[in-house]
Amino acid sequence: MNSFAEVQNEVLQERPGQRPEEVEERTYAELGKGFDLDPAMLKEQLPLFAQQLKKAPNATRKHTEYADSLKRLRDAEKLTDRVRDAARPLTRP
């Protein structure tokens, strides 16, 4: 099974121009299919697991980078939402 980043990249390539929340939803859906797990549970638990790995004394560099990637993704999604909300008044007729 592919990693989160690999699945996310595939999702992005399938449909360019998607909103970040669409990418996230489809990424977790694909991961859920691959692992036969509930996507909602993955969305809730995977970031927590990544943080635990990051804090573990024997965490590998790859696991730490993965946790950092998840944090950057969440930060980017929040920023995108704020920019979109700020731009709404400007785009209304």
C-alpha positions as CSV (number, residue, x, y, z in Angstrom):
1,M,0.0,0.0,0.0
2,N,1.2,3.5,-0.8
3,S,2.0,6.1,1.8
4,F,-0.3,9.1,2.6
5,A,1.9,11.4,0.5
6,E,1.9,9.0,-2.5
7,V,-1.9,8.6,-2.4
8,Q,-2.4,12.3,-2.0
9,N,-0.2,12.9,-5.0
10,E,-2.2,10.5,-7.1
11,V,-5.4,12.2,-6.0
12,L,-4.0,15.6,-6.9
13,Q,-2.9,14.3,-10.3
14,E,-6.2,12.7,-11.1
15,R,-8.1,16.0,-10.8
16,P,-6.0,19.2,-10.7
17,G,-7.6,22.2,-9.2
18,Q,-9.4,20.5,-6.4
19,R,-10.0,22.3,-3.1
20,P,-7.8,21.1,-0.3
21,E,-10.7,19.6,1.6
22,E,-11.7,17.5,-1.5
23,V,-8.1,16.3,-1.8
24,E,-8.0,15.3,1.9
25,E,-11.4,13.6,1.7
26,R,-10.4,11.6,-1.4
27,T,-7.0,10.8,0.0
28,Y,-8.5,9.3,3.2
29,A,-11.1,7.5,1.1
30,E,-8.4,5.8,-1.0
31,L,-6.3,5.0,2.0
32,G,-9.4,3.5,3.6
33,K,-10.0,1.3,0.6
34,G,-6.4,0.1,0.5
35,F,-6.3,-0.8,4.2
36,D,-10.0,-1.8,4.5
37,L,-10.5,0.9,7.2
38,D,-13.1,3.6,7.7
39,P,-11.9,6.8,6.1
40,A,-13.4,8.9,9.0
41,M,-11.4,6.9,11.5
42,L,-8.2,7.3,9.5
43,K,-8.8,11.0,9.3
44,E,-9.2,11.2,13.0
45,Q,-6.5,8.8,14.1
46,L,-3.7,9.1,11.5
47,P,-2.6,12.6,12.5
48,L,-2.5,11.5,16.2
49,F,-0.5,8.5,15.3
50,A,1.9,10.6,13.3
51,Q,2.4,12.9,16.3
52,Q,3.1,9.9,18.6
53,L,5.7,8.6,16.1
54,K,7.3,12.0,16.0
55,K,7.6,12.0,19.8
56,A,8.8,8.4,20.2
57,P,12.5,8.1,21.1
58,N,13.1,5.6,18.3
59,A,11.3,7.6,15.6
60,T,13.0,7.4,12.3
61,R,13.7,10.4,10.1
62,K,11.1,9.3,7.6
63,H,8.4,9.1,10.3
64,T,9.3,12.5,11.6
65,E,9.2,13.9,8.1
66,Y,5.8,12.3,7.6
67,A,4.4,13.9,10.7
68,D,5.8,17.2,9.6
69,S,4.2,16.8,6.2
70,L,0.8,16.2,7.8
71,K,1.2,19.3,9.9
72,R,2.1,21.4,6.9
73,L,-0.9,20.0,5.0
74,R,-3.3,20.9,7.8
75,D,-1.7,24.4,8.1
76,A,-2.0,24.9,4.3
77,E,-5.7,23.8,4.4
78,K,-6.4,26.3,7.2
79,L,-4.7,29.1,5.3
80,T,-6.6,28.2,2.1
81,D,-9.9,28.4,4.1
82,R,-9.0,31.8,5.6
83,V,-8.0,33.2,2.2
84,R,-11.2,31.9,0.5
85,D,-13.3,33.3,3.4
86,A,-11.6,36.7,3.1
87,A,-12.0,36.7,-0.7
88,R,-15.7,35.9,-0.7
89,P,-16.9,39.5,0.0
90,L,-14.7,40.6,-2.9
91,T,-16.1,38.2,-5.4
92,R,-19.8,38.8,-4.7
93,P,-21.6,41.1,-7.2
